[in-house]
Amino acid sequence: MSEHSPYGRAVPPSGDATRQRRDAELRIHGLNAVRAVFAHRPQAIRKLYLAEARIPQLQPLLKWCVANRVGYRVVDPADLQKLAASAHHEGVVADVLREEPQSLTVWLRELPPGPCCALWLDGVGNPHNLGAILRSAAHFGIAAALLPKHSPLTLSGAAARVAEGGGEAVPFVRLGREDNAIAQLRGAGFALAATVVRGGGDLFTTKLPQRLVYVLGAEGEGMDAELAKACDLRLSIPGSGAVESLNVAAATAVLLAEWVRAQRR
């Protein structure tokens, strides 16, 4: 294991300082996930670990690390697997600063006029589903992922890898009290659509608003019933009936593709 670091010896941080740093940092893995952080906010990178085989592909990032006094290590695959806690590290791991969610007020204030789509994540928790949702959202140019006030949902290393860079392209927005958030969104011209397994309008025949928030429920129990009642629309994705429903991440891709198609009519 060879190390390249501009830092000298440092006084070990206190326990509180270590915990605060751990909360503020995120360990990500996967080539596209790390490249996306480097492209969008390189100053967030705190440490880099990579396999020797990745050196040619990551030359711009390594040069940036040297120029900006960010340490990096060339490590073997077994060490990368331990660092990532995953065999799917793709030869690179990075410690980066988390990006704090924006407030809904700030996000709406900075939002340009015109068509816009966002996702309200009501209970989505599986990191692989979150990553797939963010990847689809980035692909279709979705404006934000909205998080309920007390939601513990956050980007993890696994979600960042599955998102393939989408975690940097789609900002998280923290909502306030539910009724206030709904009022703010409607005041900005958004309609809210509850996505339900059955009993909703046919997604493919419903006229979709230009400014729309899809409300997505948890993988098992679905979305909160009271929140569904508060929405302007209830939408379902029709299928053959051979299975009960789509996985929430697959459903999200269908919902977003249909909204984009509707804006092009």
Beta strands, then each sheet from edge to edge (+ up, - down):
strand 1: 2-4
strand 2: 25-29
strand 3: 45-50
strand 4: 72-74
strand 5: 92-97
strand 6: 102-103
strand 7: 116-121
strand 8: 144-147
strand 9: 172-174
strand 10: 191-195
strand 11: 201-202
strand 12: 211-216
strand 13: 233-236
sheet 1: 1+ 4- 3- 5+ 2-
sheet 2: 6+ 9+ 8+ 7+ 12+ 10+ 13+ 11+
end
